Amino acid sequence: MNARRSAPCLLGVTLAGLLCGCISSAGIAPTATRLDARPTVATDDVFDAWPEDRWWQAFGQPALNDLVEHALAQHPDLTRAQARLVEARAAIDYVHANLLPALDLDLESTGQRYTENGLYPPALGGHHDIDSRFALDAVYQLDFFGRNRAAVAAATSQARAAAAAEQAVRVAIASEVARFYFELARLVAERDVLLATREQRERIVELVRARVRLGLDSNVELAQAEGAIPRLQGEIERVEENMSLLRSQLARLAVVDPASTATLTPRIDDRPAPTLPTRIPSGLLARRADVTAARWRIEAALAGAESIKAEFYPTVDLAAFAGLSSIGLSSLFETGAAIYGLAPRLHLPIFDGDRLRAKLSFASAEVDAAVADYNAQLLRALQDVVHALTSLRALERRQAAQAAAQAAAEQAYALALERYQAGLTGYLTVLATESEVLSEKRAGAALRARGLLLDVALSRALGGGFADEDLTLAAH
């Protein structure tokens, strides 16, 4: 008797094993190769902890610190990234529930007429009554082939990618605020040079007028001296217009009242020469938030493909119920109304092969796309660092050349002014040498500001102090 009962079970298992080979995932797999961050740059342990987390504070600009902190608290891009992270965390909970038994409490009551030609006794056949059921129903899927575990891994990796993306937005916002801030500082420095030059030209106008009264100069030289001031004033107005526009953009970026930046005049202090690494450790590039997000998207795509691959294999569910059932509500809670049962279920895809293979092909293509995105992001990261370092090293040489040129221009201007006062040269020579001094001073201010902007760019290129341990997934 036992042999007879076990025969169908053995037949079912054997049939399942045979059919399992009919639907195959063979030949479907990702083909892209992920770049290794380590060979792209050499290793140097000295710079493993550079830059710091709140790197913008190193500039010693309280106004900049306030603007960055406000932007990080209010910017809508960050709010959106945080919402995406909440969604990703919720997805983990949703998928993880498939690893646990589902338990439901059901109360059903169905009024119906019972057939006279069925299994019901004559007392019920042809009569109307209420079929009632009050029971606990439980279902548990046995994850033999790891489908649900892989889905949880995919959701977790997506959440980690969302957390890294949120950190990338933080770095981008802080960098943009700092960039606008130092662009404004550059314009302030340029305006200061123009204002100082205007004062100097006004003094020269008084000198020319005195020489005209003494008959040493004509009205031609006076007109030249006076005409230079309105032209300079036009330059001042242009710079101040750009300053106002930058203040407005900075207020929008930091999400503050434009009135709070209306009088903002950041200064370019003496910039400490940064210690530039001769080699960049691979860990800094691999730990960049955007690179990390791309890496976790690869892991999510791989886990998603594994989950789909598990769909090619049988699914085993265990269903159980226990409760009360009766025909007629009055007898639902009487002795003898108890019911219970266990219902194992085996699901095996047989004629679903094309759909599953197409689904797996799609998932494999997503892995390839994620790998390509990661490779592109890693190459962009390396390019950002190389460009910033190249420009910083070139800046040192440019500043040295500019300082020498400015010193020579100032000496030439001083000599020209002395010769003009002595009546040995014309006023056009003074104007020409003064224009050279003005040009060099503006170039010097621009180079000092560029140094700060490159510091910002390098800090951003190296990840802005981000590290993988910054990622949190709440209780997961």
Buried (B, 14 or more C-beta within 10 A) or exposed (E): EEEEEEEEEEEEEEEBEEEBEEBEBEEBEBEBEBBEBEEBBEEBEEBEEBBEEBBBBEBEBEBBBEBBBBBBEEBEBBEEBBEBBEEBBEBBEEBBEBEEEEEEEEEEEEEEEBEEEEEBEEEBBEEEBBBBBBBEBBBBBEBEBBBBBBBBBBBBBBBBBBBBBBBBBBBBBBBBBBBBBBBBBBBBBBBBBBEEBBEBBBEBBEBBBEBBEEEEBEEEBBEBBBEBBEEBEEBBEBBBEBBBEBBEBBBBBBBBEEEBBEEBBBEBEEEEEBEEBEEBBBBBBBBBBBBBBBBBBBBBBBBBBBBBBBBBBBBBEBBBBEBBBBBEEEBBEEEEBEEEEEEEEEEBBEEEBEEBBEBBBEBBBBBBBBBBBBBEBBEBBBEBBBBBBEBBEEBBEBBEEBEEBBEEBBEBBEEBBEBBEEEEBBBEBBBEBBBBBBBBBBBBBBBBBBBBBBBBBBBBBBBBBBBBEBBEBEEB
